[in-house]
Amino acid sequence: MPCSQQPNPFQSLSLLQWPLSYLTIFWVFQPLFIYLLFTSLWPLPVLYFVWLFLDWKTPEQGGRRSAWVRNWYVWSHLRDYFPISIVKTKELSPEHNYIMGVHPHGLLTFGAFCNFCTEATGFSKTFPGIIPHLATLSWFFKIPIIRDYLMAKGLCSVSQPAINYLLSHGTGNLVGIVVGGVGEALQSVPNTTTLILQKRKGFVRTALEHGAHLVPTFTFGETEVYEQVIFHKDSGMYKFQSFFRRIFGFYFCVFYGQGFRQGSSGILPYCRPIVTVVGEPLPLPRIEKPTREMVDKYHSLYLDALHKLFDQHKTQYGCSANQKLLFL
């Protein structure tokens, strides 16, 4: 896939710092903390681990977001690399809570991160009074230091207690769930719009239990920024990917994009526009114990709303008129 433009070096470094920051925390800062335990500075890591023990439940109790971190200037360079933008089709009232379906997962979920975990695209100005929380794997919040960095950007645990807390404490909370999960990452190849959604109904049940409105979104271009090597289900590599997923909670995907030089291949994603279109909220009644029939009804309405959102905007944001949205 050719790239429409070559990013400048600063944009490339700004993009790479996002994943590299987690690796640095995990492989440098955490071992450094352990090392300090055996030096005269041992009170520093001890105090942190005491505080960590006392703060352990915070990720499941609303988290601890930081406006300063969300407004870092570096996020604007990540935004401009592709570029990334957000489109509002309807207002979201601060008087309600929302569960937002984030589709598709893609490989690294650039659109959802930039739009909902930073202020680079102006989420707070676009949806005043709405506080976004993007849900991610629960075990990330058990890793020292990384958990604090994640919470600062507004991420929360995808566990049921964490989501229940946000939907039952005040209004104006929007919980974004990548419904297709990590399994959808293996479907992330250019020119495809396939979502793992047909049997994913837990988010609808949770919305009914809290009377939260469902908000469909679709991020056009998310699957266009990398090429992925797809392995046959009988191959040894696919079995390794499945084993890796059972251990770490996500798949070991083999993908590539462009390099630092024009026309070369490498780890940088292609410069393709990524546009997240936020659809009209679907009001749900509050039902303490919804029946399967009730869940199926609103799940079907959600699929229809998502399909309609995709069809209305697909030609405007890079898909062909005959491109179909498929649910697995």
Disulfide bonds with the S-S distance in Angstrom:
none
